[in-house]
Amino acid sequence: MTIGIHSAILNKDQKMILKDSLLSYVSDLQKKHFGAKIINKEIYHSKMNEVAEIVKILHLDDLYRYK
């Protein structure tokens, strides 16, 4: 679901905050899936795909590129 948010409204510092928040979210998902076995594989992969879509839409992967 796209709601019209574009990376142009986020500066680099804001992108870094969002990236760090997503990393925390992914870490929590991994703990729930691999560690505590609270969420199943389907839910885990669904949530990870959502994260990948957010990263792509907001061009957060640009933060990892060397220039």
C-alpha positions as CSV (number, residue, x, y, z in Angstrom):
1,M,0.0,0.0,0.0
2,T,1.5,3.3,-1.1
3,I,0.3,6.4,0.7
4,G,2.2,9.0,-1.3
5,I,5.2,9.5,0.9
6,H,8.4,10.2,-1.1
7,S,12.0,10.4,0.1
8,A,12.2,14.0,-1.1
9,I,10.4,15.0,2.1
10,L,13.1,13.3,4.3
11,N,16.5,14.8,4.6
12,K,19.6,12.5,5.3
13,D,19.4,12.8,9.1
14,Q,15.7,11.9,9.0
15,K,16.4,8.9,6.7
16,M,19.1,7.7,9.2
17,I,16.5,7.9,12.0
18,L,14.1,5.9,10.0
19,K,16.8,3.4,9.0
20,D,17.8,2.9,12.6
21,S,14.1,2.4,13.6
22,L,13.7,-0.2,10.8
23,L,16.8,-2.0,12.0
24,S,15.4,-2.2,15.5
25,Y,12.1,-3.5,14.1
26,V,13.8,-6.1,12.0
27,S,15.9,-7.2,15.1
28,D,12.7,-7.5,17.1
29,L,11.1,-9.6,14.3
30,Q,14.2,-11.9,14.2
31,K,14.1,-12.4,17.9
32,K,10.4,-13.3,17.8
33,H,10.8,-15.7,14.9
34,F,14.2,-17.3,15.4
35,G,14.6,-17.0,19.2
36,A,11.3,-17.1,21.0
37,K,9.4,-18.8,18.1
38,I,6.5,-16.4,18.7
39,I,5.8,-15.7,15.0
40,N,5.7,-18.3,12.2
41,K,7.7,-18.2,9.0
42,E,4.8,-16.8,6.9
43,I,4.3,-13.8,9.2
44,Y,8.1,-13.2,9.4
45,H,8.6,-13.2,5.6
46,S,5.5,-11.0,5.1
47,K,6.8,-8.4,7.6
48,M,10.3,-8.6,6.1
49,N,8.8,-8.0,2.6
50,E,7.0,-4.9,4.0
51,V,10.3,-3.6,5.3
52,A,12.0,-4.2,2.0
53,E,9.2,-2.3,0.2
54,I,9.6,0.6,2.6
55,V,13.3,0.7,2.0
56,K,12.8,0.6,-1.7
57,I,10.1,3.3,-1.8
58,L,12.0,5.7,0.4
59,H,15.3,5.0,-1.2
60,L,16.9,4.1,2.2
61,D,19.3,1.7,0.5
62,D,21.0,4.9,-0.9
63,L,22.4,5.3,2.7
64,Y,24.7,2.3,2.1
65,R,26.1,3.4,-1.3
66,Y,29.6,4.7,-1.6
67,K,29.9,7.9,-3.6
